[in-house]
Amino acid sequence: MAITVASDVGSLINAEAIDTVITEYQYDEMVVAPFVRFKSLVGEGTAVASFPRRVKSPTSIGTIANETTSMTTQAMSFTDTTVSVTRYGILRGISTTAEEDNILGASIYSQEFIMDAARLYGELQDTLVCNLFTGLTASVGSTGTALTLATLAAAFANQRVQKARGRHVCILHDLQAKQLQAAQLAATATAWSQFWDANADSSTNYLGTFFRTDVWSTGLAPTANAAADRVGVLMPVGSNAGGNDAYSPFALVVKRLPTSKSDEDIAQDSKTWASTWRGGVGEIADNFGTKIISQNS
């Protein structure tokens, strides 16, 4: 006997089941900005921060022939470097219908808009600081050449020559990190292994220590020489990272912390969400940092 289909349950079947775990896009975690000198302008009546610096007297302390010999006045002087802030922001829009019907509901603001802005601000601040690396005068490494252990050691020697004191940090591009790890694996001299402690955890940007200095990697380190190379840095850290601000080559200035606002458009039955941040970076002590140059591959 023929069977007649008398039911249509299509209206009861979802077109698709959406998983509540959302796959991430590729982004760089904040690594660099926390290590530089920090200055808050929140509540200050200006958008420019000034960083004074002592100037060493051009003449050394001399001998005095006798008590009747007059000494020559030596002027004590200072210079300063200023860092100005810029306003940055991101604007989002969502219809009320989409807010009601999406799988996250109203939590899309905190779970997506705000958290996404936090990631993007982290990348922005690191990018701004990393772009300062190329401006440093002192450098080690050669264009088109892979990073070697000897080159990295030369950066430390150069920092001693420059009298850059205090706790340091080494920031490398991800490709430079690959070159460093390859050099570590290929090293045959037993002495080398005494100078580093490699981190084997690939889930983090922390590479371990070299000469007892923390080494980190980021994908935001800049290019140089027509993009043939990447540029890392060896520098003293600021006081927020346990260092001495007096030796930090870079400064991060914040006038407004990341804030968000929203507004309703009743005619469009939608909401607009915006987040803004005011900040800036600058090089304040050129001779306290050494840039590290190696091939961009």
C-alpha positions as CSV (number, residue, x, y, z in Angstrom):
1,M,0.0,0.0,0.0
2,A,1.3,3.4,-0.9
3,I,2.2,5.7,2.0
4,T,1.0,9.3,1.8
5,V,3.1,11.9,3.6
6,A,0.5,14.0,5.5
7,S,2.9,15.9,7.7
8,D,5.3,18.9,7.0
9,V,7.6,19.5,10.0
10,G,9.9,21.9,8.1
11,S,8.8,24.8,10.2
12,L,10.0,23.0,13.3
13,I,13.5,22.4,12.1
14,N,16.2,25.1,12.6
15,A,18.2,25.9,9.5
16,E,21.4,25.7,11.5
17,A,22.5,25.3,15.1
18,I,24.9,28.1,16.1
19,D,27.6,27.1,18.6
20,T,28.1,29.6,21.4
21,V,31.9,29.3,21.3
22,I,33.0,31.9,18.7
23,T,36.3,31.3,16.9
24,E,38.8,34.0,17.3
25,Y,40.4,36.1,14.6
26,Q,44.2,36.5,14.6
27,Y,45.5,39.2,16.8
28,D,48.6,40.1,18.9
29,E,48.3,40.1,22.6
30,M,49.7,43.2,24.4
31,V,53.3,42.5,25.1
32,V,55.4,45.7,24.7
33,A,53.5,48.7,26.1
34,P,53.6,47.5,29.7
35,F,57.4,47.7,29.7
36,V,57.8,51.3,28.8
37,R,57.7,54.4,31.0
38,F,54.1,55.5,31.8
39,K,52.7,59.0,32.4
40,S,49.1,59.8,33.2
41,L,47.6,63.1,32.1
42,V,44.2,62.2,33.4
43,G,42.9,65.3,35.3
44,E,45.7,67.5,34.0
45,G,44.9,70.6,32.0
46,T,47.1,69.7,29.1
47,A,47.5,67.1,26.4
48,V,51.3,67.3,26.3
49,A,53.7,65.5,28.8
50,S,57.2,66.8,29.3
51,F,60.1,64.5,30.3
52,P,63.2,66.4,31.6
53,R,66.7,65.0,31.4
54,R,69.9,65.9,33.1
55,V,72.8,67.2,31.0
56,K,76.3,66.1,32.1
57,S,78.7,69.0,32.6
58,P,81.1,69.3,29.7
59,T,84.1,69.8,32.0
60,S,85.2,67.2,34.5
61,I,85.8,68.0,38.1
62,G,89.3,69.5,38.2
63,T,92.0,70.0,40.8
64,I,92.3,73.2,42.9
65,A,95.8,74.5,43.2
66,N,95.4,76.1,46.6
67,E,92.8,77.8,48.8
68,T,93.3,81.1,47.1
69,T,92.4,79.7,43.7
70,S,88.9,80.4,42.6
71,M,86.8,77.7,41.1
72,T,85.0,78.2,37.8
73,T,81.2,78.1,37.9
74,Q,79.8,75.0,36.2
75,A,76.3,75.4,35.0
76,M,73.8,72.6,35.7
77,S,71.4,72.3,32.9
78,F,68.5,70.1,31.7
79,T,66.8,69.3,28.5
80,D,63.3,68.0,27.9
81,T,61.3,65.9,25.4
82,T,57.6,66.2,25.0
83,V,55.0,63.6,24.0
84,S,51.6,64.7,22.7
85,V,48.4,62.6,22.8
86,T,46.1,61.7,19.9
87,R,42.4,60.6,20.0
88,Y,41.7,57.1,18.8
89,G,38.3,55.3,18.6
90,I,36.1,52.7,17.2
91,L,32.4,52.9,16.2
92,R,29.9,50.1,16.1
93,G,26.2,49.9,15.2
94,I,23.6,47.3,15.9
95,S,19.9,47.2,15.2
96,T,17.5,46.5,18.1
97,T,16.2,43.4,16.2
98,A,19.7,42.0,15.9
99,E,20.3,42.7,19.6
100,E,17.2,40.8,20.4
101,D,17.7,37.9,18.1
102,N,21.5,37.1,18.3
103,I,22.6,34.1,20.4
104,L,24.4,36.4,22.9
105,G,21.5,38.7,23.5
106,A,22.2,42.0,25.3
107,S,25.6,40.6,26.5
108,I,26.9,41.2,23.0
109,Y,28.0,44.7,24.3
110,S,30.2,43.3,27.1
111,Q,31.2,40.0,25.5
112,E,31.9,41.3,22.0
113,F,32.0,45.1,21.6
114,I,33.9,45.9,24.8
115,M,36.2,42.9,24.8
116,D,37.0,43.4,21.1
117,A,37.8,47.0,21.7
118,A,40.2,45.9,24.5
119,R,42.0,43.6,22.2
120,L,42.3,46.3,19.5
121,Y,43.5,48.9,22.0
122,G,46.1,46.5,23.1
123,E,47.3,46.0,19.6
124,L,47.2,49.8,19.0
125,Q,49.4,50.6,22.0
126,D,51.9,47.9,21.1
127,T,52.0,49.1,17.5
128,L,52.7,52.7,18.5
129,V,55.5,51.7,20.8
130,C,57.0,49.2,18.4
131,N,57.1,51.8,15.6
132,L,59.6,53.7,17.8
133,F,62.2,50.9,17.6
134,T,63.5,52.0,14.2
135,G,64.2,55.5,15.5
136,L,66.9,54.4,17.8
137,T,70.5,55.2,16.8
138,A,72.3,52.3,18.3
139,S,71.8,49.0,16.5
140,V,73.2,45.4,16.1
141,G,72.7,42.9,13.3
142,S,72.9,43.2,9.6
143,T,70.3,43.5,6.9
144,G,69.2,40.3,5.2
145,T,70.9,38.2,7.9
146,A,69.3,35.9,10.4
147,L,69.6,36.7,14.1
148,T,72.5,35.0,15.8
149,L,73.3,34.4,19.5
150,A,76.4,36.6,19.1
151,T,74.4,39.4,17.7
152,L,72.0,39.3,20.6
153,A,74.9,39.3,23.0
154,A,76.3,42.3,21.2
155,A,73.1,44.2,22.0
156,F,73.8,43.6,25.7
157,A,77.4,44.8,25.4
158,N,76.1,47.9,23.6
159,Q,73.7,48.7,26.4
160,R,76.6,48.6,28.9
161,V,78.6,51.0,26.7
162,Q,75.6,53.3,26.6
163,K,75.3,53.2,30.4
164,A,71.7,51.9,30.2
165,R,71.2,50.6,33.7
166,G,68.5,48.6,35.4
167,R,66.3,45.7,34.5
168,H,66.1,45.1,30.8
169,V,63.6,43.4,28.4
170,C,64.2,42.1,24.9
171,I,61.4,42.4,22.3
172,L,61.7,40.5,19.0
173,H,59.4,40.1,16.1
174,D,57.9,36.6,15.8
175,L,60.2,35.8,12.8
176,Q,63.3,37.0,14.9
177,A,62.1,34.7,17.6
178,K,62.1,31.8,15.1
179,Q,65.7,32.7,14.2
180,L,66.7,32.9,17.9
181,Q,65.3,29.5,18.7
182,A,66.9,28.0,15.6
183,A,70.3,29.4,16.7
184,Q,69.8,28.0,20.2
185,L,69.0,24.6,18.9
186,A,72.1,24.7,16.6
187,A,74.5,25.9,19.2
188,T,77.2,23.3,19.9
189,A,79.4,25.2,22.4
190,T,78.6,24.1,25.9
191,A,79.1,27.6,27.2
192,W,76.1,29.0,25.3
193,S,73.5,27.0,27.2
194,Q,74.6,28.7,30.4
195,F,73.4,32.1,29.1
196,W,69.8,31.3,28.3
197,D,66.8,29.6,29.7
198,A,64.4,28.8,26.9
199,N,60.6,28.6,27.4
200,A,59.2,25.5,25.7
201,D,55.6,26.6,26.1
202,S,54.4,27.6,22.6
203,S,51.1,28.9,23.9
204,T,52.7,32.2,25.0
205,N,54.8,35.0,23.5
206,Y,57.4,34.6,26.3
207,L,60.6,33.0,25.0
208,G,62.5,32.6,28.2
209,T,65.6,34.5,29.3
210,F,68.8,35.5,27.6
211,F,71.6,36.8,29.9
212,R,68.9,36.6,32.6
213,T,66.8,39.1,30.7
214,D,63.2,38.3,29.7
215,V,62.7,37.8,26.0
216,W,59.3,38.3,24.4
217,S,58.0,38.2,20.8
218,T,55.3,40.1,19.0
219,G,54.0,40.2,15.4
220,L,53.9,44.0,15.6
221,A,57.7,44.8,15.5
222,P,58.3,47.0,12.5
223,T,60.1,46.4,9.2
224,A,63.2,48.2,7.9
225,N,65.3,48.5,4.8
226,A,62.4,48.2,2.4
227,A,60.8,45.5,4.4
228,A,63.8,43.2,4.0
229,D,64.3,43.2,7.8
230,R,62.5,43.2,11.1
231,V,63.5,45.4,14.1
232,G,63.5,44.3,17.7
233,V,64.8,46.1,20.7
234,L,66.8,45.7,23.9
235,M,65.9,48.3,26.5
236,P,65.5,49.1,30.2
237,V,62.0,48.7,31.5
238,G,59.9,51.4,33.2
239,S,58.9,51.4,36.9
240,N,55.5,49.7,36.1
241,A,57.5,46.6,35.1
242,G,59.9,46.8,38.1
243,G,62.5,49.0,36.4
244,N,63.8,52.5,36.7
245,D,61.9,55.2,34.7
246,A,65.1,57.3,34.5
247,Y,66.6,54.8,32.0
248,S,63.5,54.0,29.9
249,P,64.0,55.1,26.2
250,F,60.3,55.3,25.4
251,A,57.2,56.7,27.1
252,L,53.5,56.0,26.9
253,V,51.2,58.9,27.8
254,V,47.5,58.5,28.5
255,K,45.1,61.4,28.7
256,R,41.8,59.4,28.6
257,L,41.4,55.8,29.5
258,P,39.4,53.7,27.1
259,T,35.7,54.7,27.5
260,S,32.5,53.8,25.8
261,K,29.2,55.5,25.1
262,S,26.0,54.4,23.3
263,D,23.2,56.3,21.7
264,E,19.8,55.2,20.3
265,D,18.4,56.1,16.9
266,I,14.6,55.7,17.3
267,A,14.0,56.3,13.6
268,Q,16.2,53.5,12.6
269,D,15.4,51.3,15.6
270,S,19.1,50.8,16.3
271,K,21.9,51.7,18.6
272,T,25.3,53.2,18.0
273,W,28.2,52.2,20.3
274,A,31.5,54.0,20.4
275,S,34.8,53.7,22.3
276,T,37.6,56.3,22.5
277,W,41.1,56.5,23.9
278,R,43.5,59.5,24.1
279,G,47.1,58.6,24.3
280,G,50.5,58.9,22.6
281,V,54.1,57.6,22.7
282,G,57.5,59.0,22.1
283,E,61.2,58.4,22.3
284,I,62.6,60.2,25.3
285,A,66.2,58.8,25.7
286,D,67.7,57.7,22.4
287,N,70.9,56.3,23.9
288,F,69.3,54.0,26.3
289,G,68.0,51.5,23.7
290,T,69.5,49.3,21.1
291,K,67.6,48.1,18.0
292,I,68.1,44.5,16.8
293,I,68.0,44.0,13.0
294,S,67.6,40.7,11.2
295,Q,66.1,39.3,8.1
296,N,62.3,39.4,7.6
297,S,61.8,35.7,7.2
